[in-house]
Amino acid sequence: MIEQVKIIKLTGNLNATTSQDFRQNITETLKVGTKIVLIDFQDVTFMDSSGLGALVLAFKTLRAADSKLVLCSINEQVRILFELTNMDKVFEIFPSQDAFNQVLVSKA
């Protein structure tokens, strides 16, 4: 059975130390065949370039598998990193899970 939406809730830091676990999580998600992966950043306190690199790799990997990666609930520090690298133009970012769910329901 294909899962429509998989929510991955990250916590703490997304950096060189934790990005390997994140990539593994994406690989597992691909095996299920999820159509949309929502990364919830609500409890992420810090993200560095390694974390951003892992996100870009996940984005490309999921896109190649006809899946979509979207983000929600990013904090100010993460938002600044996205804006400085123009990744805010690449990723679809929602203010919250509720905002994402409203858009998803409106498209159904």
Backbone as numpy.savetxt, mean C-alpha at the origin, in Angstrom:
# Nx Ny Nz CAx CAy CAz Cx Cy Cz
-10.91 -19.21 -4.51 -11.76 -18.01 -4.51 -10.88 -16.76 -4.51
-11.21 -15.83 -5.36 -10.44 -14.59 -5.44 -10.99 -13.57 -4.45
-10.10 -13.07 -3.62 -10.47 -12.03 -2.66 -10.48 -10.70 -3.40
-11.53 -9.92 -3.27 -11.60 -8.63 -3.95 -10.59 -7.65 -3.37
-10.62 -7.48 -2.03 -9.75 -6.50 -1.38 -9.01 -7.16 -0.23
-7.72 -6.99 -0.21 -6.88 -7.45 0.90 -6.34 -6.20 1.59
-6.53 -6.10 2.90 -6.02 -4.97 3.65 -4.77 -5.41 4.40
-3.69 -4.69 4.17 -2.45 -4.94 4.91 -2.23 -3.73 5.81
-2.27 -3.98 7.11 -2.13 -2.92 8.09 -0.69 -2.93 8.60
0.05 -1.90 8.26 1.44 -1.80 8.68 1.53 -1.09 10.03
2.58 -1.41 10.79 2.80 -0.74 12.07 4.27 -0.38 12.22
4.53 0.67 13.00 5.91 1.05 13.31 6.62 1.67 12.12
7.79 1.12 11.80 8.63 1.64 10.72 8.53 0.76 9.48
8.56 1.40 8.32 8.73 0.67 7.06 10.09 1.09 6.53
11.09 0.23 6.77 12.47 0.57 6.42 13.19 -0.69 5.93
14.51 -0.64 5.83 15.28 -1.77 5.32 15.04 -3.03 6.15
14.86 -2.87 7.45 14.66 -4.01 8.34 13.30 -4.68 8.13
12.27 -3.88 7.94 10.91 -4.42 7.87 10.39 -4.60 6.44
11.07 -4.04 5.46 10.55 -4.12 4.09 10.57 -5.54 3.53
11.46 -6.40 4.02 11.48 -7.79 3.57 10.19 -8.51 3.97
9.72 -8.28 5.21 8.46 -8.87 5.65 7.30 -8.35 4.80
7.36 -7.07 4.49 6.31 -6.46 3.66 6.28 -7.12 2.28
7.46 -7.30 1.67 7.53 -7.93 0.34 6.98 -9.36 0.40
7.29 -10.07 1.48 6.79 -11.44 1.65 5.26 -11.44 1.73
4.72 -10.46 2.44 3.27 -10.32 2.57 2.63 -10.10 1.20
3.25 -9.28 0.36 2.75 -9.03 -0.99 2.79 -10.31 -1.82
3.87 -11.07 -1.71 4.00 -12.33 -2.44 2.88 -13.29 -2.05
2.59 -13.38 -0.75 1.50 -14.24 -0.28 0.15 -13.76 -0.83
-0.03 -12.46 -0.88 -1.27 -11.87 -1.39 -1.46 -12.23 -2.86
-0.37 -12.22 -3.63 -0.45 -12.56 -5.06 -0.92 -13.99 -5.26
-0.53 -14.89 -4.37 -0.92 -16.30 -4.49 -2.43 -16.48 -4.38
-3.07 -15.59 -3.60 -4.52 -15.65 -3.41 -5.25 -15.08 -4.61
-4.61 -14.14 -5.31 -5.23 -13.54 -6.49 -6.12 -12.36 -6.18
-5.75 -11.59 -5.18 -6.52 -10.42 -4.77 -6.53 -9.36 -5.87
-7.66 -8.70 -6.06 -7.78 -7.66 -7.09 -7.25 -6.31 -6.62
-7.50 -5.97 -5.35 -7.05 -4.68 -4.81 -6.35 -4.94 -3.47
-5.17 -4.37 -3.31 -4.46 -4.44 -2.04 -4.44 -3.03 -1.46
-5.02 -2.90 -0.27 -5.05 -1.62 0.44 -4.02 -1.66 1.55
-3.03 -0.78 1.47 -2.02 -0.68 2.52 -2.44 0.43 3.48
-2.72 0.05 4.72 -3.16 1.01 5.74 -1.95 1.47 6.55
-1.64 2.74 6.44 -0.47 3.34 7.09 -0.80 4.00 8.43
-2.00 3.78 8.96 -2.43 4.50 10.15 -1.43 4.37 11.30
-0.84 3.19 11.51 0.07 2.98 12.63 1.54 3.00 12.23
1.84 3.52 11.03 3.24 3.66 10.60 3.77 5.00 11.09
4.87 4.95 11.81 5.44 6.18 12.36 6.58 6.72 11.52
7.21 5.85 10.70 8.37 6.28 9.92 8.51 5.40 8.69
8.90 6.02 7.57 9.21 5.26 6.37 10.42 5.90 5.72
11.40 5.09 5.32 12.58 5.62 4.64 12.58 5.18 3.17
13.69 5.44 2.49 13.75 5.12 1.06 13.64 3.62 0.79
14.11 2.78 1.71 13.96 1.33 1.53 12.49 0.94 1.57
11.75 1.55 2.48 10.31 1.29 2.56 9.60 1.76 1.31
10.00 2.93 0.82 9.41 3.46 -0.41 9.74 2.54 -1.59
10.96 2.06 -1.63 11.37 1.13 -2.68 10.55 -0.15 -2.65
10.28 -0.65 -1.44 9.46 -1.86 -1.30 8.04 -1.61 -1.80
7.52 -0.41 -1.53 6.18 -0.05 -2.01 6.13 0.02 -3.53
7.14 0.63 -4.13 7.19 0.74 -5.59 7.28 -0.65 -6.21
8.11 -1.51 -5.63 8.23 -2.88 -6.13 6.90 -3.62 -6.01
6.22 -3.43 -4.88 4.91 -4.06 -4.69 3.91 -3.54 -5.72
3.95 -2.24 -5.97 3.06 -1.61 -6.96 3.27 -2.24 -8.33
4.53 -2.37 -8.74 4.85 -2.94 -10.06 4.47 -4.42 -10.12
4.76 -5.15 -9.05 4.47 -6.58 -9.01 2.97 -6.83 -9.10
2.21 -6.07 -8.34 0.75 -6.23 -8.35 0.15 -5.81 -9.69
0.67 -4.72 -10.24 0.16 -4.26 -11.54 0.40 -5.32 -12.62
1.56 -5.96 -12.58 1.87 -7.02 -13.55 0.92 -8.21 -13.40
0.35 -8.38 -12.20 -0.58 -9.48 -11.95 -2.04 -9.02 -12.07
-2.26 -7.85 -12.70 -3.60 -7.28 -12.87 -4.29 -6.98 -11.54
-3.50 -6.62 -10.56 -4.04 -6.18 -9.28 -3.68 -4.72 -9.09
-4.31 -4.11 -8.10 -4.12 -2.69 -7.86 -3.64 -2.47 -6.43
-2.70 -1.55 -6.24 -2.21 -1.20 -4.91 -2.68 0.21 -4.59
-3.37 0.37 -3.47 -3.79 1.68 -3.00 -3.37 1.85 -1.54
-3.25 3.10 -1.12 -2.77 3.41 0.23 -3.82 4.23 0.96
-3.78 4.17 2.28 -4.66 5.03 3.07 -3.99 5.40 4.39
-4.49 6.47 4.97 -4.12 6.90 6.33 -2.63 7.19 6.51
-2.01 7.83 5.51 -0.58 8.13 5.68 -0.42 9.38 6.55
0.64 9.38 7.36 0.88 10.53 8.23 1.67 11.62 7.49
1.92 12.71 8.16 2.56 13.87 7.53 3.98 13.55 7.04
4.76 12.82 7.84 6.14 12.48 7.46 6.15 11.64 6.18
5.27 10.66 6.13 5.19 9.79 4.95 4.68 10.59 3.75
3.69 11.45 3.98 3.15 12.28 2.90 4.26 13.16 2.29
5.09 13.75 3.13 6.19 14.60 2.64 7.14 13.78 1.77
7.47 12.56 2.21 8.35 11.68 1.42 7.72 11.40 0.05
6.43 11.13 0.03 5.73 10.89 -1.24 5.76 12.12 -2.13
5.54 13.28 -1.55 5.53 14.51 -2.34 6.91 14.86 -2.87
7.94 14.69 -2.05 9.32 15.00 -2.49 9.76 14.10 -3.65
9.28 12.88 -3.66 9.68 11.92 -4.70 8.64 11.81 -5.82
7.60 12.65 -5.75 6.49 12.63 -6.72 5.73 11.30 -6.74
5.89 10.50 -5.71 5.17 9.23 -5.63 3.69 9.45 -5.30
3.36 10.65 -4.82 1.94 10.95 -4.59 1.18 11.01 -5.91
1.90 11.14 -7.02 1.28 11.13 -8.35 1.11 9.69 -8.87
1.90 8.77 -8.30 1.89 7.37 -8.75 0.85 6.56 -7.98
0.84 6.73 -6.67 -0.04 5.94 -5.82 -1.39 6.64 -5.61
-2.43 5.85 -5.57 -3.75 6.36 -5.20 -3.80 6.32 -3.67
-4.00 7.48 -3.07 -3.94 7.60 -1.60 -5.28 8.12 -1.08
-5.85 7.38 -0.14 -7.11 7.76 0.48 -6.84 8.25 1.90
-7.66 9.20 2.38 -7.45 9.72 3.74 -7.65 8.66 4.82
-8.53 7.67 4.55 -8.84 6.64 5.56 -9.40 5.40 4.87
-9.53 4.32 5.65 -10.17 3.11 5.11 -11.62 3.38 4.76
-12.29 4.19 5.57 -13.68 4.52 5.30 -13.83 5.23 3.95
-12.93 6.17 3.66 -12.97 6.88 2.38 -12.76 5.91 1.22
-11.84 4.97 1.39 -11.60 3.95 0.38 -12.86 3.10 0.18
-13.47 2.67 1.29 -14.67 1.82 1.21 -15.83 2.54 0.52
-15.96 3.83 0.75 -17.03 4.60 0.10 -16.83 4.62 -1.41
-15.59 4.81 -1.86 -15.30 4.80 -3.29 -15.53 3.42 -3.88
-15.11 2.40 -3.15 -15.29 1.02 -3.60 -16.76 0.68 -3.76
-17.57 1.06 -2.78 -19.01 0.80 -2.83 -19.66 1.56 -3.97
-19.22 2.79 -4.21 -19.81 3.60 -5.28 -19.49 3.04 -6.66
-18.39 2.28 -6.78 -18.02 1.68 -8.07 -18.70 0.33 -8.29
-19.24 -0.24 -7.22 -19.84 -1.59 -7.31 -21.18 -1.56 -8.01
